[in-house]
Amino acid sequence: MTDPRNVVVTGLGLVSCAGEGVAAHLAAFRSGEAPRTDAETFAPYPVHPAAPLVLDGQIPKKSDQRQMEPWQRLGVYAAGLALDAAGAKADAGLKAAMHLVVAAGGGERDYAVDGQILTGLRGAADPGAYLNERLQNDLRPTLFLAQLSNLLAGNIAIVHGVTGASRTFMGEESSGVDALRIAQARIAAGQLDVVLVGGSYNAERADVLLIHEMGGYLSKPDYRPVFARGDAPGFVLGSGGAFLVLESEEHARNRGARALARLDAVASDRTKRVPGSVAKSLAGLWSTAGLRAPDAVISGATGCAGITEEERDALNDLAPGAPVRALGDLTGHTLEVAAPFGAALATALVAAGEAREVAVTAVGHRRGEGVLRITAAGEAAGTARETS
């Protein structure tokens, strides 16, 4: 059996309330300032809206822009940034061989149709029959297809020409962990040479705010730091997209691409949530990921009561003295995209020479736990490339 290959990151694409690109996110990380927040549109629920984008820069056709929902535009844009940074945008042959792994939730609702159905339902003589009729006639097959989670992968293929095999993971925070885990494992095992992996999320949706509020997961009415939410536990959702180009170290070297960092390990778990289970899971995943003495910890902690305090205390034991930064204080909580955002930010810190080893956690608000290990790639392969 051959030894696993080193897996390196050669491109990053980031879009969030912190701005566009690596430099904007590193600046926000260093500043420690509160993220850009909209507390009015969906009051009393604050959200962190993505910074305005000039979509033409990564999605040149207006027709493509129009047919995508906001979460798809964010993802396609971030994917384009990652391809640019990796020096892959103009390489049709490389993109044809590049596989795609996406973490995504469901598509977005047609609020007009939903409103009409709910309004009519109130006065219907037979609500059940009325609802069945409306679902059959108003929710057209084309509307349903427009909401499929794997359309992000499809649009990336159409717009950017990434035409290798693709797969889409659904399942809240764990989907982002598993997207990275599968991509890393397949490259390490020699099954693939290069993968574009990531996802996107649109927080500015009344329907998702309603769903999470019904579960008691939203923090309100104002933003406060994740680890200081005390009497207002929960998360503040953030819009954004994060993609990474992963390659085997040899593949990157052969094409002259700079290795920004190594993605050494992605460990995942799904425990039955009882007091102490999160701390126990993190300790096991920490060991599985091979973490030693990280210079920094990027936490995907949600701010939800109980599990956030458990994670904080566990990290104090696992990485004593290491600074812990909550991703939610930079981008907001991006659910499926939390792990890719954490991996990308950790890579940026390593590439900037600010850390040699970074730990990333992703503890789901309801289920699922993940830990990633990002380390310095050593001597960079080929010529350094600016990441933006």
Secondary structure, DSSP 4 states (H G I P E B T S, - for coil): -PPPPPEEEEEEEEEETTEESHHHHHHHHHH-PPPP-B-STTTTS-BBPPPP--GGGT---HHHHHHS-HHHHHHHHHHHHHHHHTT-TT-HHHHHH-EEEEE-------HHHHHHHHHHHHH-SSHHHHHHHHHHHTS-HHHHHHT-TTHHHHHHHHHH---S-EEEE-SHHHHHHHHHHHHHHHHHTTS-SEEEEEEEE----HHHHHHHHHTT-B--SS---GGG-TTS-SB-BB-EEEEEEEEEHHHHHHTT----EEEEEEEEE-----TTHHHHHHHHHHHHHT--S-SEEEE-----TTHHHHHHHHHHHHSTT--EEEGGGTT-B-GGGHHHHHHHHHHHHHHTTS-SEEEEEEE-SSS-EEEEEEE--SSPPSS-----
